[in-house]
Amino acid sequence: MTIHSRARHTQHLMRAIAVIFLLATLVFPVGSSMAFPPAGTKDLSTLQTQANQGIAEAQNGLGELYAKGKGMPQDYVQARTWYEKAAAQGHPMAQNNLAELYFAGLGGPQDLVRAYMWVNLAASHMQGEDKKQAEENRDDVAQRMTPAQITEAKRLSEQCRSNKFKGC
């Protein structure tokens, strides 16, 4: 009976590892299938052009390149700038990414109220696993805040939502 339980445990563990590996290959693509190419390529030039034209997805992508230092020097100030542009258009991943920078104090001062506000807004527009992760991020930020800060962050979230993300 112990051997059977151990075998079943091993099967579950192997399935979990396979799922993690599959998810990792989807989330962290490598080689020529990268979502955002390294600097110097025609695709990066296109991404920059689209970001400058106000396309939120491109702005978020450019922010990610700056935040990760992919194909260009890592620059959190630039990452925050591009995330802010996309977040102001209601792009939920940019809102989540911007919240992470505010939370960590990267590209500017740490601001837990703004971090909560942005991740709260992101969570309200996401679905599935993305929503669950954003809600967990929001709860993590809240654990580091006072009740007054949480109240202010919720107020700012509603104000931002009612203003369609302008002036947030």
N, C-alpha and C positions, 0 to 999 in steps of 0.2 A: 504494500500500500504506500509506503514512503517513496519507493522508487517511482510508482505511477504519479504521485503528486509532484515529485521533482521533475519528471519528464513533462508534465503539463505546465509547470512553472517555466521550464526552459522554452517550451513552445511559445508561451505568452511573451517571454522576454525577447525571443528571436523575432516575433511579429512586431513588437514595439520598436526594436532596433531597425527593422526594415521600414516601418512607417516613418521613423525619424530620419532615416537616410533618404527616403523618397521626398519628404518635405524639405530637407536641406537642399536637395538638388533643385527643387522648384524655387525655393526662396533665395538661394545663393548660386545663381547660374555662373558657369565658368566659360572661359574661352570666347569664341566668337558669338555665343548666344547671350552675352551680357545684355541686360536691359539698357544700360547706358554705356556707350563706348568710351575708351580712353581719349584724352585730349589729342588733337592733331588729326583726327579723322573727319571725314566729310559728315558723318552722323552727328558728331559733337557740334560741328558748325550749324547743322540743321536744328539741333536741340537748342542751342543758344539763340538762333534766329526766332524760333517758335516761342521761347521764353520771353524774349524782348517784345514779341507781338502780343503778349498777354495770355498765352495758352497755359492754363493752370497745370496741366499734367507735365508739360515741359518745364515749367518753373519749379515744380516739386522735384522733378528729375535732376535738374541742375543743382538744386539745393542738396540733394542726396550726394551728388558727385563732390561738391565742396565739403560736405560734412564728413565724407569717408576718405577724401583725398584720392579719389579714383581718377587717374589720368590728369590730375592737376594738383597743385599744392592744397593741403587741407586748410580750409579757411572757414571757421565757424561764423564769422561776421557775414560773409557772403552767403553761407548756407541759410542763416537766419533771414537775411534780406529776401532771398528767393522763396523760402517757405512762407514768409509773411505775405508776399504777393499772391501766392497760390491759396493760402488760407483765407485771405480777404475775398476770394472768389468762392469760398465754401468747399474747397478741396479737403476732404476729411483726412487723407494721409498726410497732407502738408500740415494740417492743424495738429495732428498727432506728433509729427516730427518737430514742429515748432515747440510744442509742449515739452518735448524731451530736452531741447536746448535751454528753455527757460528753467526747467527743473535742475539741470546740471550746471547752469550758469555759463554755458558755452556761447560765445559770440556776443556776449553782453552779461549784465549782472543776473544773478539767480533771482527768480521771481516766482515763488510758489503759487501765488494767486493767479498769475497769468498762465502758469503751467496747468493748473487745475482748470481754468477757464477754457483753454484750448483743447485739452484732452476731453473735457466734458462735452464740448461742441462736436469734436470728432466722433465720440462714442454715440452721440445722438443721430449721426448720419451713417454709421457703419452697420454691417450685418454680420452674422455668423461669428467666426473666430476672430476677425478683426475687431468687432464690437466687444467681444468678451475680453480681448487683450487690452483694448482702450479703457474699458471699465476697471480692469485690474490696475492699470497704470494710474487712473484717476484715484482709486482707493489708496494706492501706495503714496501718492502725493498728499492726499488728505491726512494720512497718518502723521505727516510731518508739519501739519498746519494747526493753528488754533481754531476754535469754533468761529471766531469773528472773521478770520481769513477765509474760511470755507463759505460763510454767509456772503462775504464780499465777492468771492469768485463765482458763486451761483448767480448773484445779482448781475455781475459783468457778463456772464454767459447769456442770460436772458436779454440784457441790453444789446449785446453783440448780435444775437440771433434776430431780434426785432429790427435792428438796423441793417440786416442782411450782410453782416460781417464788415461793414464799413466803420472805420474809426476805432477798431478794436485794439 
